[in-house]
Amino acid sequence: MKLLTPLTALFVTACFAADYFPPPDVKGGWRTLTEPAKIEKLAGIDVKKLDEAFDYVQQTSQHGGLLVVRHGYLVYERYFGRGHREALPELASCGKAFTTVATGIMLKEMADKFSNGLDEKIFTPKFLPAKYFPLDDPRKAEISLGQVLSMSGGIRGTNPVYVNGVRSTWEKPTDDNGPYSTTDDFAMKQSLWCAPGECYSYTTSSSHIPAMIVRQITGMEMEAYMRKRLTGPLGFGTWGYAMYRPKLKGGIDENGRMFHTPGGGSNAVRSTDVLRFAYLMLHEGKWGKQQIVPADFVKMCGRMVKYNPHYNHSFNFNVNEKGQYASVPKDAFWKGGSGGYAIYVVPSLDMVIYKMGGTEGQYDPALTRLPVKYTYDGSRKDWKAGDPKVIGDSTGKTLQMVVASVRN
């Protein structure tokens, strides 16, 4: 057999990675490398550096894990506490990224309904329930789909707020990060604190608006739409949403189940399936021979967009375009969630990363009523958060540490 030169071997590996898409886990799942020497040779990763990153990740949340895919190889998968491949914790705001992708799929499929694309003004009875019209604030009629996806529509959210790139603190911010923020009434009745397009504020209720539009335009709940157009084609295993919120005021039925898919987050997804989602984004919306999400839409998720010139937040992803994280490629983008979660995509390194996190409550199966297929060993039951100064920005530091493991 003729041996390949190192350069040719690298070229073959790169080509294979571009064409590789993992089958569902029940049919074998991700191709995996476990030996450090092979990981360094085929994936260009120093495993010792990933072990250091894992040690740090354990300081940032009670439960969780760290998973890394490079060149199509799952090269790292370690967990702690309740973290496990079969765990189904609710992912908090990481679910906003899934809402974004569902919206992008809908835009392609239902293009005739959106003659102006992302510029479409969406606060009309065509896109949202008629009972909320006439609008409580006429300025809402100027909010575009691109603005609600990038949180620049002026909908009142949390501090800090950014105006033309300048950080500020405004009076009377809204506590807008809980599940109550993803009920129709809350989202539609939120007041504006600036004119559409003039500021950025993190607002979960803004992310629920696209879920409402998906429901109205496609005729099905966003979760059902995602099963058909996204998670089915990608080969997800068991997944769902944390729909059971008996303490929630409004937006739930007599069993405590939310009426509608919460667009602001709280989906529950197996760890290796979270990687599938990130891998889809790495491949610009392509999965096998199927273009699931428009490539141009995915590209916009990874960079600053015209709809939000104020802050490094695209369509529910943070971006590194301005290089705020040193030693991290500027094309990196990610979505974090309360509890220490983060999903990362680094196109120039052909890499995706999942920082699994979670509090004790986020792993409660009563939230999803999905089956728990593993046994928790009781570790970290009494865990307490460490020094905030040491932990710092765990989302950014974890990304920097994993990127530092790349050797070529």
Secondary structure, DSSP 8 states (H G I E B T S, - for coil): -----HHHHHHHHHHHHHH-----GGGT-S-B--SHHHIIIII-B-HHHHHHHHHHHTTT-SSEEEEEEETTEEEEEEEETT--TT---B-GGGHHHHHHHHHHHHHHHTGGG-TTGGG-B--STTTS-GGG-S-SSGGGGG-BHHHHHHT-S-B---S-EEETTEEE--SS-----SGGGGSHHHHHH--BSS-TTS-EE--HHHHHHHHHHHHHHHSS-HHHHHIIIIIHHHT--SEEE--B-TT-SSSB-TTSBBSS--TTS-EEE-HHHHHHHHHHHHTTTEETTEE-S-HHHHHHHTS--TT--SSSB-SS-EE-TT--STTS-TT-EEEEETTTEEEEEEGGGTEEEEEE---TGGG-GGGT-----S----TTTT-----HHHH-SHHHHHHHHHHTTB--
